[in-house]
């Protein structure tokens, strides 16, 4: 199962970190559409943050693992862009989890 955790600051619900771990085991390696979808959304979001907001997240990625702490940007406009892209990732991964709830679980933690 793939576990997705978003950590938010309680005061303003800002995403401060996320972690994605595990494998769906929906199909054989190379044919697992759930793993491919989660990977495309999560890695694509990290890449979009770098390309569109010009912010490099301190991301750690290994086989079946992607995590990042999300540093707050001093420029509010840039921070808002980063948060919007992360919220988009929440929606997309949430849709995958809703459709394939035996294979993906979402968690949210408040600080």
GUNUMAR-718385 format. One record per residue: x, y, z of N, C-alpha, C, O, CB in turn. Coordinates in steps of 0.2 Angstrom, whole numbers, padded with zeros to 4 digits, always signed. Glycine has a CB too. Layout:
// residues N
XYZXYZXYZXYZXYZ
...
This chain:
// residues 111
+0004-0006+0000+0000+0000+0000+0004+0006+0000+0010+0006+0003-0005+0000+0006
+0002+0011-0003+0005+0018-0003+0002+0022+0002-0004+0023+0002+0005+0021-0010
+0007+0025+0006+0004+0030+0011+0007+0037+0010+0013+0038+0008+0007+0027+0018
+0002+0041+0010+0004+0048+0008+0002+0052+0015-0004+0052+0017+0000+0051+0002
+0007+0056+0017+0006+0060+0023+0007+0068+0021+0013+0069+0019+0010+0058+0029
+0003+0072+0023+0004+0079+0022+0004+0082+0029-0001+0081+0033-0001+0083+0018
+0009+0086+0031+0009+0089+0038+0008+0097+0037+0011+0100+0032+0016+0088+0041
+0003+0099+0040+0001+0106+0040+0002+0110+0046+0002+0107+0052-0007+0107+0038
+0003+0116+0046+0004+0121+0052-0004+0122+0054-0008+0124+0049+0008+0127+0050
-0005+0121+0060-0012+0121+0062-0015+0128+0061-0021+0129+0060-0013+0119+0069
-0011+0133+0062-0013+0140+0063-0016+0143+0056-0021+0146+0056-0007+0145+0065
-0013+0141+0050-0015+0143+0044-0016+0138+0039-0017+0139+0033-0010+0148+0041
-0015+0131+0041-0016+0125+0036-0010+0125+0031-0011+0121+0026-0023+0126+0033
-0005+0129+0031+0000+0129+0027+0004+0122+0027+0005+0119+0032+0006+0134+0028
+0005+0119+0021+0009+0113+0020+0016+0114+0022+0019+0118+0019+0008+0109+0013
+0018+0110+0027+0025+0111+0029+0030+0105+0027+0036+0106+0027+0026+0112+0037
+0027+0100+0026+0031+0094+0023+0026+0089+0021+0020+0089+0022+0035+0091+0029
+0029+0084+0017+0025+0078+0015+0029+0072+0014+0035+0073+0013+0021+0080+0008
+0026+0066+0014+0030+0060+0013+0025+0055+0010+0020+0054+0011+0033+0057+0020
+0028+0052+0005+0025+0046+0001+0029+0040+0001+0035+0041+0000+0023+0049-0006
+0026+0035+0004+0030+0029+0004+0026+0022+0002+0020+0022+0003+0033+0028+0011
+0030+0017+0000+0027+0011-0001+0025+0010-0008+0027+0014-0013+0020+0010+0003
+0023+0004-0010+0021+0002-0017+0014-0001-0016+0012-0004-0012+0026-0004-0019
+0010+0001-0022+0003-0001-0022+0002-0009-0023-0002-0012-0020+0000+0002-0028
+0007-0012-0026+0006-0019-0028+0000-0021-0031-0003-0026-0030+0007-0023-0022
-0003-0016-0036-0009-0017-0040-0007-0022-0045-0012-0026-0047-0011-0010-0042
-0001-0021-0048+0001-0025-0054+0008-0026-0053+0012-0023-0049-0001-0022-0061
+0011-0030-0058+0018-0032-0058+0022-0025-0060+0019-0020-0063+0020-0037-0064
+0028-0025-0057+0032-0019-0058+0032-0017-0066+0033-0022-0070+0039-0020-0056
+0032-0011-0067+0031-0009-0074+0024-0008-0077+0023-0005-0082+0036-0013-0078
+0020-0011-0074+0013-0011-0076+0008-0009-0071+0002-0009-0072+0011-0018-0078
+0011-0006-0065+0007-0004-0060+0004+0003-0061+0008+0008-0060+0010-0005-0053
-0002+0004-0063-0004+0011-0065-0005+0015-0059-0005+0021-0059-0011+0010-0069
-0006+0012-0053-0007+0016-0047+0000+0019-0045+0000+0025-0043-0010+0012-0041
+0005+0015-0045+0012+0017-0043+0014+0023-0048+0017+0028-0046+0017+0012-0043
+0012+0021-0054+0014+0026-0060+0011+0033-0059+0014+0038-0059+0013+0023-0067
+0004+0032-0057+0000+0039-0056+0003+0043-0050+0004+0049-0051-0007+0037-0055
+0004+0039-0045+0006+0043-0039+0013+0046-0040+0015+0051-0038+0006+0038-0032
+0017+0042-0043+0024+0045-0045+0024+0051-0049+0027+0056-0048+0028+0039-0048
+0020+0050-0055+0019+0056-0059+0017+0062-0056+0019+0067-0057+0014+0054-0065
+0012+0061-0052+0009+0067-0048+0014+0070-0043+0015+0076-0043+0002+0065-0045
+0017+0066-0039+0021+0068-0034+0028+0071-0037+0030+0077-0035+0023+0063-0029
+0031+0068-0041+0037+0070-0044+0036+0076-0049+0040+0081-0049+0041+0064-0048
+0030+0076-0052+0028+0081-0057+0027+0087-0053+0029+0093-0055+0022+0079-0061
+0024+0087-0047+0023+0093-0043+0030+0096-0040+0030+0102-0040+0019+0091-0037
+0034+0092-0038+0041+0094-0036+0044+0098-0042+0047+0103-0041+0045+0088-0033
+0044+0095-0048+0047+0098-0053+0043+0104-0055+0047+0109-0057+0047+0093-0059
+0037+0104-0055+0033+0111-0056+0035+0116-0051+0035+0122-0053+0025+0109-0056
+0036+0115-0045+0037+0120-0040+0044+0123-0042+0045+0129-0042+0038+0117-0033
+0049+0118-0044+0055+0121-0046+0055+0125-0053+0058+0131-0053+0060+0115-0048
+0051+0123-0058+0051+0126-0064+0046+0133-0064+0048+0138-0067+0048+0122-0069
+0041+0132-0060+0036+0138-0060+0037+0143-0055+0036+0149-0056+0029+0135-0060
+0039+0141-0049+0040+0145-0043+0047+0147-0042+0049+0151-0038+0037+0142-0037
+0052+0143-0046+0059+0144-0045+0061+0142-0038+0066+0146-0035+0061+0151-0047
+0058+0137-0035+0060+0135-0028+0062+0128-0028+0058+0124-0031+0054+0136-0023
+0068+0127-0026+0070+0120-0026+0069+0117-0019+0072+0119-0014+0078+0119-0027
+0064+0112-0019+0063+0109-0012+0068+0104-0010+0071+0101-0015+0056+0105-0013
+0070+0104-0004+0074+0099-0001+0071+0092-0001+0069+0089+0004+0077+0101+0006
+0070+0089-0007+0067+0082-0007+0072+0076-0007+0077+0077-0009+0063+0082-0014
+0069+0071-0004+0073+0065-0003+0069+0060-0007+0063+0059-0006+0074+0063+0004
+0072+0056-0012+0068+0051-0016+0073+0045-0016+0078+0045-0018+0067+0054-0023
+0069+0039-0015+0072+0033-0016+0067+0028-0019+0061+0031-0020+0075+0030-0009
+0068+0022-0019+0063+0017-0022+0057+0017-0017+0058+0015-0012+0067+0010-0023
+0052+0019-0020+0046+0019-0016+0045+0024-0010+0041+0024-0005+0045+0012-0012
+0049+0030-0011+0049+0035-0005+0051+0042-0008+0056+0042-0012+0055+0033+0000
+0047+0046-0007+0048+0053-0008+0045+0058-0003+0040+0057+0000+0044+0055-0015
+0050+0062+0000+0048+0066+0005+0051+0073+0005+0056+0074+0001+0050+0063+0012
+0048+0078+0008+0051+0085+0008+0049+0089+0013+0043+0089+0015+0050+0088+0001
+0053+0093+0016+0051+0098+0020+0050+0104+0016+0054+0105+0011+0056+0100+0026
+0045+0108+0017+0043+0114+0012+0045+0120+0016+0041+0123+0020+0036+0114+0011
+0051+0123+0014+0053+0129+0017+0048+0135+0016+0046+0136+0010+0060+0131+0016
+0046+0139+0021+0042+0145+0019+0047+0150+0015+0052+0152+0017+0039+0148+0026
+0044+0153+0010+0047+0158+0006+0046+0165+0009+0041+0166+0011+0045+0158-0001
+0051+0169+0009+0051+0176+0012+0046+0180+0007+0043+0185+0010+0058+0179+0012
+0046+0178+0001+0041+0182-0004+0035+0179-0004+0034+0173-0006+0045+0182-0011
+0029+0182-0002+0023+0179-0001+0020+0176-0007+0017+0171-0008+0018+0184+0002
+0021+0180-0013+0019+0178-0019+0022+0171-0021+0018+0167-0024+0020+0183-0025
+0028+0170-0020+0032+0164-0022+0029+0158-0017+0028+0153-0019+0039+0164-0021
+0028+0160-0010+0026+0155-0006+0019+0153-0008+0017+0147-0007+0026+0158+0001
+0014+0158-0010+0008+0156-0012+0008+0151-0018+0004+0147-0018+0004+0162-0014
+0012+0152-0023+0013+0148-0029+0015+0141-0026+0012+0136-0029+0018+0151-0033
+0020+0140-0022+0022+0134-0019+0016+0130-0016+0015+0124-0017+0028+0134-0014
+0012+0134-0012+0007+0131-0008+0001+0129-0013-0002+0124-0012+0004+0136-0003
+0000+0133-0018-0005+0131-0023-0004+0124-0027-0008+0120-0028-0006+0137-0028
+0003+0124-0029+0005+0118-0032+0004+0112-0027+0002+0106-0029+0012+0119-0035
+0006+0113-0021+0006+0107-0016-0002+0105-0015-0003+0099-0014+0009+0109-0010
-0006+0110-0015-0013+0109-0014-0016+0105-0020-0020+0101-0019-0017+0115-0013
-0013+0107-0026-0015+0103-0032-0013+0096-0031-0017+0091-0033-0012+0106-0038
-0007+0095-0028-0005+0088-0027-0010+0084-0022-0011+0078-0023+0002+0088-0025
-0012+0088-0017-0016+0085-0012-0023+0082-0016-0025+0077-0015-0018+0090-0007
-0026+0086-0020-0032+0085-0024-0031+0079-0028-0035+0074-0028-0034+0091-0028
-0025+0079-0032-0024+0074-0037-0023+0067-0033-0025+0062-0035-0018+0075-0041
-0019+0067-0028-0017+0061-0025-0024+0058-0021-0025+0052-0020-0012+0062-0020
-0028+0063-0018-0034+0062-0015-0039+0058-0020-0042+0053-0018-0037+0068-0012
-0039+0060-0026-0043+0057-0031-0041+0050-0033-0045+0045-0033-0043+0061-0038
-0034+0049-0033-0032+0042-0034-0033+0038-0028-0036+0032-0029-0024+0042-0035
-0032+0040-0022-0034+0037-0016-0041+0035-0015-0043+0030-0013-0032+0041-0010
-0046+0039-0018-0053+0038-0017-0055+0033-0022-0059+0028-0021-0057+0045-0019
-0052+0033-0028-0053+0028-0033-0050+0021-0032-0053+0016-0033-0051+0030-0040
-0044+0021-0028-0041+0015-0027-0039+0014-0019-0033+0014-0018-0034+0014-0031
-0044+0014-0015-0043+0015-0008-0040+0009-0005-0038+0009+0001-0050+0016-0005
-0040+0003-0009-0036-0003-0006-0029-0002-0007-0025-0006-0004-0039-0009-0009
-0026+0003-0011-0019+0003-0013-0016+0010-0011-0010+0010-0010-0019+0003-0020
-0020+0015-0009-0017+0021-0007-0021+0024-0001-0027+0024-0001-0017+0027-0013
-0018+0026+0004-0021+0030+0010-0018+0036+0011-0012+0037+0010-0020+0025+0016
-0022+0041+0012-0020+0048+0014-0020+0050+0021-0025+0047+0024-0024+0053+0009
-0015+0053+0024-0015+0055+0031-0014+0063+0031-0011+0066+0026-0010+0052+0035
-0017+0066+0036-0015+0073+0037-0013+0074+0044-0017+0072+0048-0021+0078+0034
-0008+0078+0045-0006+0079+0052-0006+0087+0053-0004+0090+0049+0001+0076+0054
-0007+0089+0059-0007+0096+0061-0002+0097+0066-0001+0093+0070-0014+0099+0063
+0002+0103+0065+0007+0105+0070+0005+0110+0074+0008+0112+0079+0014+0107+0066
